[in-house]
Amino acid sequence: MSELNLLPPYLKKKRQQKINIRNYFLIGIIGVCFILFLIYIPISGLLKVKSEELKYKTQAAQTNGDAINIENENIKREIDNYKQYIDKVENLTQNKIIISNKIHELEQYVPVDIVFDSLTYGENGLTINATANSIDSISEFTANIQTSGSYKNVRVSNIRMENQTDTSNNTQNNEVYKFTINAVE
């Protein structure tokens, strides 16, 4: 027996968009937890190396041997390597937070029928590749970003119309517009 679906398509899309936003949020949280875990590993290694260094320093004070001095130098190099690694991980964490903030900032400007395909944030600004059901949605989204004040020189490029097919029965449903927006901060 087949199910009767009484939900209008726009409610389905709205529900799916909420699920997608929740999934992006969860992925962001998991990413931050993973980065924090990556920070924890070198810090614990650094603490271990420092305790070993203290142990070797006390041994060196008791016996002035060349082997202990060599081991001390090796430990100092390891500590420097761990410090460099921690600095890199902290830098990545800060960049992740910046990108997360940019995504949350953009959420308020996105019309209902726009779906992001990709979002790139770098030195050249923000690049968004997305899909929309109408040209009006693209115009509204571009205007919202431009008037937000966060970005200047917002440009839409590469708008192309494509037929969207239903994967369950390989029929063409409707036309969608794929586009790219470039924005400079």
Secondary structure in CASP SS format (residue, H / E / C, confidence):
PFRMAT SS
TARGET T0000
AUTHOR 0000-0000-0000
METHOD secondary structure of the structure
MODEL  1
M C 1.00
S C 1.00
E C 1.00
L C 1.00
N C 1.00
L C 1.00
L C 1.00
P C 1.00
P H 1.00
Y H 1.00
L H 1.00
K H 1.00
K H 1.00
K H 1.00
R H 1.00
Q H 1.00
Q H 1.00
K H 1.00
I H 1.00
N H 1.00
I H 1.00
R H 1.00
N H 1.00
Y H 1.00
F H 1.00
L H 1.00
I H 1.00
G H 1.00
I H 1.00
I H 1.00
G H 1.00
V H 1.00
C H 1.00
F H 1.00
I H 1.00
L H 1.00
F H 1.00
L H 1.00
I H 1.00
Y H 1.00
I H 1.00
P H 1.00
I H 1.00
S H 1.00
G H 1.00
L H 1.00
L H 1.00
K H 1.00
V H 1.00
K H 1.00
S H 1.00
E H 1.00
E H 1.00
L H 1.00
K H 1.00
Y H 1.00
K H 1.00
T H 1.00
Q H 1.00
A H 1.00
A H 1.00
Q H 1.00
T C 1.00
N C 1.00
G C 1.00
D H 1.00
A H 1.00
I H 1.00
N H 1.00
I H 1.00
E H 1.00
N H 1.00
E H 1.00
N H 1.00
I H 1.00
K H 1.00
R H 1.00
E H 1.00
I H 1.00
D H 1.00
N H 1.00
Y H 1.00
K H 1.00
Q H 1.00
Y H 1.00
I H 1.00
D H 1.00
K H 1.00
V H 1.00
E H 1.00
N H 1.00
L H 1.00
T H 1.00
Q H 1.00
N H 1.00
K H 1.00
I H 1.00
I H 1.00
I H 1.00
S H 1.00
N H 1.00
K H 1.00
I H 1.00
H H 1.00
E H 1.00
L H 1.00
E H 1.00
Q C 1.00
Y C 1.00
V C 1.00
P C 1.00
V C 1.00
D C 1.00
I C 1.00
V E 1.00
F E 1.00
D E 1.00
S E 1.00
L E 1.00
T E 1.00
Y E 1.00
G E 1.00
E C 1.00
N C 1.00
G E 1.00
L E 1.00
T E 1.00
I E 1.00
N E 1.00
A E 1.00
T E 1.00
A E 1.00
N C 1.00
S C 1.00
I H 1.00
D H 1.00
S H 1.00
I H 1.00
S H 1.00
E H 1.00
F H 1.00
T H 1.00
A H 1.00
N H 1.00
I H 1.00
Q H 1.00
T H 1.00
S H 1.00
G C 1.00
S C 1.00
Y C 1.00
K E 1.00
N E 1.00
V E 1.00
R E 1.00
V E 1.00
S E 1.00
N E 1.00
I E 1.00
R E 1.00
M E 1.00
E E 1.00
N E 1.00
Q E 1.00
T E 1.00
D E 1.00
T C 1.00
S C 1.00
N C 1.00
N C 1.00
T E 1.00
Q E 1.00
N E 1.00
N E 1.00
E E 1.00
V E 1.00
Y E 1.00
K E 1.00
F E 1.00
T E 1.00
I E 1.00
N E 1.00
A E 1.00
V E 1.00
E C 1.00
END
